[in-house]
Amino acid sequence: MSKLTRVLIVDDDVIFRSFLRSCMDELEHVEVLDIARDGRDALEKIKKLKPDLVTLDMEMPFLTGIDVLQCLQEEAPNIRVLAISNESEVNADRTVQALESGAYDFILKSSCLEKNPREVLQKLLKKKIRLARSVGAVMQKGLGKRKATNSAGNISKNNSVCPDVVAIGSSTGGPVALHKVLHELPENFPVPVIVIQHMPKLFLISLVERLENNTPLTCKLAEDGMALEAGCIYVAPGEIHMEIERTGVQLRVRLVDSERVNHCKPAVDVTFHSLAALAPRVRTLAVVLTGMGKDGAAGAKALADKKSHVIAQDKVSSVVWGMPGETVKMGAASDVLPLNDIAASIMQYCGGARR
C-alpha cells in the first residue's frame, strides 16, 4: 500500500484553495490536513501539523511564498514544497527563486483554465505528489551572488582536447543544480555553454536574469542565428527547440518550432542530436543534470557514440534521477559525479588545448 501523503494547502485565494482541496480530497493516499490563508498562518500550521507536503502560493499578504520558504530552510528543511504560481513576470521570478530555494516543483494556476480544469489539475497533482515521495533533499541555504573578476588560474590543465562547446540539460531540480555548476565556472571560461532547462517561457526569462546576476559568465536567452561566444551561457527559450549549427568555423543557434520531443519543448535530445550530427568536427562536452523523465539520454548516447565526453549527475545528489539515470542506463555516461564535483570536472576537461 502506498504511503499516505499529509498535505497543507497555503493560498490566500479562497476560490482556488477550495478548488485545490476538493481535487486533493478525491486523490488516493492523500490527506489534506488543513488550509492556511497567508504566510504567517502557514508557518504556525506547519509547526503544529508537521505535514509531508506544502502547496505554497507565491503571492500572499504578510509573508510571501519566498518568505515562508526561507523560514522552512532553517526550521523544517525536510518538508516538500510544491510552488503554486500565476504565469506573470513577477510570479515567474518568484517561482524560479522558490525553485532555487527548495521548492521541488511547481504548478501554474493557469492550468485550471483548461477545458476540463478538475481533470487537468488532478492529473498534475497525482504526478507532483508521486514525485514528492521520491525526490532527494532540495532545501538550500541560498545561492551565492557574485560577478567574478578575471580568474585565469582557475582552469586546470589536462591532456584532453578542449571541447568547442559545453551543453547542459536539466529539468526538475535544475535551477539549483545549474546555479551550483555555473556559479563555479570562471569568467575566462574558454568555450560557450548552452543550457536546456524544462520550464515555461516566462520562467526561462527569469532564470536567465538570475544566472546573469549570480554567475561570473554572461548569460543570454538564445535567439535564432545568435553566434556562440566563449565565456557566455545561452539558455534555450521556452516553447521552441534549440539546435546548434556550424557556418564556417562559427557555431550558431537555430530555433526550430517542431513537435514536442519526450513531451518537452525545448527538448535536450533535440540539442544533443544536433551537436552529435556536427561531430567530430565540433567537440561537445555534454552534462545531464537532475530531472524527471528520460529527455537527453538518447542524445547523450548519440554524442557518446561520436566519442564525446558525457557527465551525468549521480543519484544521491539529484532531486530526481530520471534524466541522468537514463543516461547512465544507456551506457552514455563517461563520468557519474556528485553535483558538487561537476564544475571542477568541466573545468579540468576544458583545460586542454584551446581553439
C-alpha positions, 0 to 999 in steps of 0.5 A: 500500500502506498504511503499516505501523503499529509498535505497543507494547502497555503493560498490566500485565494479562497476560490482556488484553495477550495478548488485545490482541496476538493481535487486533493480530497478525491486523490488516493493516499492523500490527506489534506490536513488543513488550509492556511490563508497567508504566510504567517498562518502557514508557518504556525500550521506547519509547526503544529501539523508537521505535514509531508507536503506544502502547496505554497502560493507565491503571492500572499499578504504578510509573508510571501511564498519566498518568505515562508520558504526561507523560514522552512530552510532553517526550521523544517528543511525536510518538508516538500514544497510544491510552488503554486504560481500565476504565469506573470513576470513577477510570479515567474521570478518568484517561482524560479527563486522558490525553485532555487530555494527548495521548492521541488516543483511547481504548478501554474494556476493557469492550468485550471483554465483548461477545458476540463480544469478538475481533470487537468489539475488532478492529473498534475497533482497525482504526478507532483505528489508521486514525485514528492515521495521520491525526490532527494533533499532540495532545501538550500541555504541560498545561492551565492551572488557574485560577478567574478573578476578575471580568474585565469588560474582557475582552469586546470590543465589536462591532456584532453582536447578542449571541447568547442562547446559545453551543453547542459540539460536539466529539468526538475531540480535544475535551477539549483543544480545549474546555479551550483555548476555555473556559479563555479565556472570562471569568467575566462571560461574558454568555450560557450555553454548552452543550457536546456532547462524544462520550464515555461517561457516566462520562467526561462526569462527569469532564470536567465536574469538570475544566472546573469546576476549570480554567475561570473559568465554572461548569460543570454536567452538564445535567439535564432542565428545568435553566434556562440561566444566563449565565456557566455551561457545561452539558455534555450527559450521556452516553447521552441527547440534549440539546435546548434549549427556550424557556418564556417568555423562559427557555431550558431543557434537555430530555433526550430518550432517542431513537435514536442520531443519526450513531451518537452519543448525545448527538448535536450535530445533535440540539442544533443542530436544536433551537436552529435550530427556536427561531430567530430568536427565540433567537440561537445562536452555534454552534462545531464543534470537532475530531472524527471523523465528520460529527455537527453539520454538518447542524445547523450548516447548519440554524442557518446557514440561520436566519442564525446565526453558525457557527465551525468549527475549521480543519484544521491545528489539529484532531486530526481534521477530520471534524466541522468539515470537514463543516461547512465542506463544507456551506457552514455555516461563517461563520468557519474559525479556528485553535483558538487564535483561537476564544475571542477570536472568541466573545468579540468576537461576544458583545460586542454588545448584551446581553439 
